Amino acid sequence: MGLYNLARSLLFSLPPERAHGLAIFGLKSGLVLSDHHSDEDILATKLWGMDFANPVGLAAGFDKNAEVPCAMIAQGFGFVETGTVTPKPQAGNPKPRLFRLTEDQAVINRMGFNNLGLEVYAKNLKRRAGLGKCGVVGANIGANKDSEDPVSDYVTCLKRLLGLANYFTINISSPNTPGLRKLQGRDALDNLLSQLLSVREAATELDVKPPLLVKIAPDLDEGERRDIAEIILKHSLDGMIVSNTTVDLKNGLTSEFAGESGGLSGAPLFDKSTELLSDMYRLTNGKIPLIGVGGISSGEDAYRKIRAGASLVQLYSALIFHGPGLVRKIKLELAEALKKDGFTSINQAVGADHR
């Protein structure tokens, strides 16, 4: 049995959350070897004035407390998103709350924004010794479950973290914090973005104003999609992440834990999230950079997201089943797919299905 298969067997013998904690410990301790190889030039892209060696990012949820962003970039990711962080530490929902659906190549979670709070998170980000030191690192911000004013929680997070992350994701789409998805409503989103953009513009000490992105749910109807697109365009927001986990799609699952409550991620989400991505590209006329996430486990999956309108992509669930070597495999397959269709850069392929 190879070293990876042995490690995988060990991790899969543990409850998912304990296995995740062990992985974070291994990365922090330097026990996980770097899988870094020089990326092909065709994978390089520039967005928001930042250089990405490749477009394949790590989605939020893996590194909740910003403990190992540089270690994950060393695994070959083009960028890493940390969080979700909330102003106050919170334990999250009762355990068990994370479930592997191996037969479906999927995960159900109802974690509930468990994290050590803003101050620990900020100190961990600061430890990177300068923005861009190891690569592009994003901060995913949220609201505490017991907050009486969720908007002020986002404002608090952004104010504290400005200058410590390369970009910020406003997470208003987790299904595991009651009422959070209401912030995707037209008036609520308009108010939230107005306040956060004001905070960013008031930060005169910053040489570069970091991009602000909104992460949306896949479970939006036609009217909700249109409202979000209009508000995003109104504020000329820097980008959107499409999409978070779904509370739908559980009827066709075959795994033991298919009936658990929470958000579903992984392979079953691919088509639904890609359809939404394509629709948001159309509704925003291709003017707003999109990050495609949901069910990516191959270079072909990443390529389909890019052709549908994604400038960058993210993954997390597939790592649980395939390990960090998956990142290199996806990049090799993506480069081949681009060349096969005659593209010489990622940018040329973005939104190609719409042309």
NUNUKOL-52767 format. One line per 8 residues: number of its first residue (from 1); their letters; for each residue x negated, y, z of C-alpha. Coordinates in Angstrom, 3 decimals. Layout:
NUM) A) X/Y/Z | ...
***
This chain:
1) MGLYNLAR) 0.000/0.000/0.000 | -1.412/3.410/-1.024 | -2.010/6.191/1.495 | 1.002/8.191/0.282 | 3.330/5.179/0.416 | 2.104/4.397/3.931 | 2.738/7.992/5.066 | 6.155/7.969/3.396
9) SLLFSLPP) 7.124/4.723/5.110 | 6.067/6.190/8.457 | 8.049/9.388/7.931 | 11.135/7.526/6.676 | 11.072/5.329/9.786 | 11.658/8.474/11.870 | 14.806/10.595/12.146 | 14.657/13.268/9.390
17) ERAHGLAI) 14.150/16.231/11.716 | 11.351/14.514/13.638 | 9.675/13.557/10.347 | 9.892/17.199/9.254 | 8.276/18.348/12.492 | 5.475/15.843/11.987 | 4.898/17.153/8.447 | 4.640/20.737/9.731
25) FGLKSGLV) 2.202/19.581/12.432 | 0.069/17.777/9.816 | -0.048/20.865/7.602 | -0.911/23.183/10.518 | -3.656/20.823/11.689 | -5.241/20.468/8.251 | -4.400/16.745/8.152 | -2.605/17.095/4.785
33) LSDHHSDE) -5.137/17.363/1.972 | -4.778/20.123/-0.616 | -3.460/19.015/-3.989 | -4.517/22.208/-5.700 | -5.495/22.087/-9.363 | -5.882/24.969/-11.788 | -2.569/25.527/-13.523 | -2.293/25.732/-17.292
41) DILATKLW) -2.172/29.293/-18.623 | 1.233/28.644/-20.192 | 2.721/28.402/-16.672 | 1.478/31.816/-15.506 | 4.062/34.551/-15.202 | 4.358/38.093/-13.839 | 7.429/39.344/-12.020 | 8.032/42.380/-9.792
49) GMDFANPV) 4.418/43.381/-10.431 | 3.199/40.120/-8.867 | 1.182/37.382/-10.556 | 2.431/33.801/-10.226 | 0.019/31.042/-11.266 | 3.097/28.902/-11.932 | 6.871/29.379/-11.540 | 7.506/26.464/-9.153
57) GLAAGFDK) 8.262/27.661/-5.623 | 9.108/26.104/-2.272 | 12.649/26.982/-1.185 | 13.506/28.334/2.260 | 14.311/25.811/4.975 | 11.057/23.870/4.999 | 8.903/26.454/6.788 | 11.487/28.137/9.003
65) NAEVPCAM) 9.004/29.916/11.290 | 6.394/30.861/8.643 | 3.859/28.453/10.119 | 2.408/26.904/6.942 | 2.965/29.100/3.849 | -0.697/29.011/2.796 | -0.919/25.250/3.364 | 2.076/24.768/1.055
73) IAQGFGFV) 0.624/27.041/-1.622 | -2.455/24.807/-1.398 | -0.131/21.924/-2.375 | 0.264/23.606/-5.766 | 3.332/25.797/-5.360 | 3.330/29.098/-7.245 | 5.032/30.805/-4.299 | 6.556/29.887/-0.938
81) ETGTVTPK) 9.697/31.207/0.747 | 9.713/31.026/4.547 | 12.683/31.232/6.931 | 15.566/31.624/7.458 | 14.702/33.880/10.398 | 17.193/35.620/12.703 | 16.523/38.488/15.134 | 16.954/36.347/18.264
89) PQAGNPKP) 15.669/32.776/18.599 | 18.438/30.219/18.256 | 18.623/26.475/18.713 | 20.986/25.856/15.820 | 23.743/23.264/15.766 | 23.713/20.066/17.889 | 21.619/17.135/16.653 | 21.760/15.061/14.555
97) RLFRLTED) 22.200/17.721/11.879 | 19.942/16.595/9.018 | 20.712/13.496/6.945 | 18.848/11.723/4.137 | 21.146/10.348/1.429 | 18.503/8.168/-0.210 | 20.767/6.383/-2.690 | 22.002/9.774/-3.934
105) QAVINRMG) 18.589/11.512/-3.768 | 20.336/14.141/-1.668 | 20.325/15.761/1.757 | 23.134/17.039/3.971 | 22.226/19.579/6.626 | 24.108/21.616/9.200 | 21.015/23.048/10.875 | 22.552/26.446/11.676
113) FNNLGLEV) 19.533/28.747/11.224 | 17.480/27.115/14.003 | 14.313/29.200/14.404 | 11.996/30.721/17.008 | 13.134/34.280/16.334 | 11.822/37.403/14.667 | 8.791/38.129/16.852 | 7.237/34.651/16.501
121) YAKNLKRR) 7.977/34.706/12.762 | 6.417/38.160/12.309 | 3.259/37.117/14.188 | 2.940/34.021/12.006 | 3.271/36.066/8.822 | 0.739/38.590/10.111 | -1.725/35.746/10.675 | -2.020/35.394/6.897
129) AGLGKCGV) -4.443/38.329/7.106 | -3.014/40.500/4.382 | -0.297/40.290/1.748 | -1.157/38.055/-1.165 | -4.157/36.571/0.625 | -3.184/33.012/-0.258 | -0.419/33.768/-2.776 | 3.129/35.083/-2.981
137) VGANIGAN) 5.072/34.482/0.255 | 8.712/35.469/0.704 | 10.798/36.006/3.846 | 14.370/34.699/4.009 | 16.417/36.709/6.524 | 19.728/35.912/8.216 | 22.098/36.752/11.063 | 22.442/35.159/14.490
145) KDSEDPVS) 25.464/32.923/14.966 | 26.779/34.991/17.919 | 26.109/38.378/16.306 | 28.917/40.920/16.591 | 27.383/42.954/13.757 | 25.694/40.635/11.210 | 24.696/43.527/8.928 | 22.601/45.042/11.732
153) DYVTCLKR) 20.818/41.680/12.079 | 19.664/41.863/8.463 | 18.583/45.477/8.965 | 16.622/44.505/12.100 | 14.845/41.671/10.269 | 13.947/43.785/7.255 | 12.637/46.703/9.333 | 10.427/44.398/11.425
161) LLGLANYF) 9.032/42.437/8.487 | 8.381/45.145/5.889 | 4.740/44.932/4.894 | 4.416/41.305/6.037 | 6.070/39.498/3.099 | 5.822/39.891/-0.667 | 9.585/39.739/-1.185 | 12.762/39.382/0.878
169) TINISSPN) 15.751/37.102/0.410 | 19.070/38.113/1.965 | 20.671/34.796/2.897 | 24.455/35.296/2.917 | 25.330/31.849/1.581 | 24.520/29.212/4.204 | 27.682/27.232/4.992 | 26.453/26.475/8.519
177) TPGLRKLQ) 26.884/29.906/10.162 | 30.588/30.727/10.623 | 31.729/33.729/8.588 | 28.379/34.258/6.853 | 29.686/33.597/3.344 | 32.227/36.422/3.775 | 29.278/38.777/3.203 | 29.403/37.682/-0.450
185) GRDALDNL) 32.718/39.559/-0.786 | 32.654/42.686/-2.935 | 32.956/45.407/-0.257 | 30.893/43.550/2.353 | 28.056/42.946/-0.126 | 28.155/46.555/-1.321 | 27.782/47.797/2.260 | 25.046/45.297/3.153
193) LSQLLSVR) 22.926/46.106/0.096 | 23.377/49.857/0.576 | 22.013/49.628/4.117 | 19.096/47.327/3.271 | 18.020/49.349/0.247 | 18.088/52.497/2.410 | 15.804/50.798/4.939 | 13.352/49.856/2.198
201) EAATELDV) 13.349/53.325/0.627 | 12.790/54.961/4.029 | 9.591/52.928/4.549 | 7.262/55.618/3.187 | 4.201/53.921/4.697 | 4.422/51.087/2.151 | 2.250/51.307/-0.952 | 4.529/48.854/-2.746
209) KPPLLVKI) 8.251/48.462/-2.105 | 8.952/44.699/-1.888 | 11.705/43.178/-4.045 | 15.033/42.404/-2.373 | 16.933/39.317/-3.548 | 20.336/37.887/-2.634 | 20.851/34.126/-2.257 | 24.350/33.063/-3.286
217) APDLDEGE) 26.478/29.959/-2.777 | 27.346/27.538/-5.595 | 30.985/27.422/-4.443 | 32.118/30.722/-5.997 | 35.175/31.176/-8.178 | 35.231/33.261/-11.349 | 36.353/36.463/-9.623 | 33.768/36.170/-6.856
225) RRDIAEII) 31.008/35.650/-9.415 | 32.095/38.728/-11.343 | 32.274/40.870/-8.190 | 28.783/39.803/-7.080 | 27.327/40.513/-10.533 | 28.900/43.996/-10.590 | 27.575/44.908/-7.131 | 24.105/43.538/-7.940
233) LKHSLDGM) 24.016/45.622/-11.144 | 25.391/48.694/-9.350 | 22.464/48.632/-6.923 | 19.921/47.508/-9.557 | 18.917/44.769/-7.129 | 15.596/43.067/-7.813 | 16.909/39.525/-8.124 | 19.176/36.658/-7.116
241) IVSNTTVD) 18.535/33.120/-5.941 | 21.031/30.662/-7.417 | 21.978/28.725/-5.366 | 22.284/27.577/-1.754 | 23.761/24.226/-0.666 | 27.314/23.214/-1.556 | 30.228/22.106/0.638 | 31.677/20.389/-2.443
249) LKNGLTSE) 30.618/17.325/-4.517 | 30.740/14.760/-1.700 | 33.398/12.469/-3.219 | 31.001/10.761/-5.636 | 28.282/9.996/-3.096 | 27.412/6.434/-2.091 | 25.008/6.875/0.839 | 25.737/5.975/4.445
257) FAGESGGL) 25.840/9.605/5.579 | 27.929/10.931/2.674 | 30.776/11.862/5.017 | 28.720/14.147/7.262 | 29.679/17.820/7.404 | 27.239/20.492/6.251 | 25.648/21.724/3.044 | 24.680/19.246/0.334
265) SGAPLFDK) 21.413/19.681/-1.582 | 19.393/17.532/-3.971 | 20.153/15.775/-7.249 | 23.998/15.935/-7.102 | 23.813/19.758/-6.964 | 21.801/20.143/-10.179 | 24.595/20.564/-12.738 | 26.784/22.776/-10.535
273) STELLSDM) 23.934/25.126/-9.580 | 22.627/25.297/-13.163 | 26.083/26.181/-14.498 | 26.320/29.003/-11.941 | 22.802/30.167/-12.835 | 23.724/30.340/-16.511 | 26.926/32.219/-15.705 | 25.152/34.783/-13.492
281) YRLTNGKI) 22.581/35.361/-16.243 | 25.471/36.065/-18.623 | 27.362/38.269/-16.139 | 24.252/40.375/-15.429 | 23.316/40.533/-19.130 | 19.912/39.026/-18.361 | 18.925/42.273/-16.592 | 18.406/40.761/-13.117
289) PLIGVGGI) 15.614/38.216/-12.545 | 17.012/34.924/-11.247 | 15.395/32.129/-9.247 | 16.956/28.759/-10.046 | 17.249/26.251/-7.201 | 19.338/23.141/-6.670 | 18.500/19.546/-7.529 | 15.151/19.994/-9.297
297) SSGEDAYR) 13.044/16.814/-9.268 | 11.290/16.884/-12.656 | 9.696/19.208/-15.167 | 12.712/18.743/-17.419 | 14.986/19.931/-14.586 | 12.807/23.032/-14.081 | 12.809/23.678/-17.828 | 16.618/23.463/-17.999
305) KIRAGASL) 16.875/26.055/-15.212 | 14.482/28.368/-17.055 | 16.356/28.022/-20.368 | 19.591/28.731/-18.464 | 18.139/32.042/-17.223 | 15.711/31.443/-14.348 | 12.442/33.375/-14.290 | 11.229/31.204/-11.395
313) VQLYSALI) 12.468/27.976/-9.784 | 12.437/26.501/-6.273 | 12.804/23.049/-4.771 | 12.814/21.392/-1.357 | 15.029/18.277/-1.103 | 13.136/16.318/-3.783 | 9.939/16.659/-1.725 | 11.547/14.522/0.975
321) FHGPGLVR) 11.882/11.605/-1.437 | 8.846/12.105/-3.692 | 6.228/13.833/-1.539 | 3.970/16.822/-2.376 | 2.513/15.096/-5.466 | 5.830/15.906/-7.145 | 4.798/19.557/-7.550 | 1.881/18.696/-9.825
329) KIKLELAE) 4.032/16.275/-11.837 | 6.728/18.935/-12.386 | 4.163/21.477/-13.562 | 2.600/19.063/-16.070 | 6.009/18.088/-17.455 | 7.140/21.711/-17.634 | 4.043/22.751/-19.573 | 4.664/19.937/-22.064
337) ALKKDGFT) 8.329/20.890/-22.488 | 7.398/24.513/-23.205 | 4.792/23.513/-25.805 | 7.137/21.036/-27.451 | 9.627/23.834/-28.146 | 6.934/26.198/-29.428 | 6.793/28.563/-26.464 | 3.460/29.989/-25.367
345) SINQAVGA) 4.672/31.399/-22.019 | 7.389/30.985/-19.404 | 8.810/34.423/-20.221 | 9.622/33.398/-23.793 | 11.775/30.501/-22.543 | 13.775/32.428/-19.906 | 17.420/32.432/-20.993 | 16.654/30.691/-24.294
353) DHR) 19.987/28.823/-24.170 | 21.803/32.159/-24.386 | 20.128/33.249/-27.621
***
